[in-house]
Amino acid sequence: MNLFERVTRLVDVHQLIKQKKTGMPIEFAKKFHISRSQLYNIIDELRDYGATVKYSRKHNTFYYDNDFELTDTVFWKKEVEDFFKKNLSIQG
């Protein structure tokens, strides 16, 4: 999967979580033709960007427990931080 596809999928997952229209985890994963574990990897990535993602069994949906917005600033800030951490560890 290239970077564009990865970012597109992340944005699509974000939108469904924001709208509280994900359904159960296995259903949510099927919407993207991925496994449940791959879905949780994407959710973990959103958490890395500062999202507090929770799941409501009562409403069968993932939701944000904070005012998280996935913006280009949030995304690129994390990517830049990771790039510098990786390069500094290689040099040091």
Secondary structure, DSSP 8 states (H G I E B T S, - for coil): --HHHHHHHHHHHHHHHHTT---SHHHHHHHTT--HHHHHHHHHHHHHTT--EEEETTTTEEEESS-----HHHHHHHHHHHHHHHHHHHH-
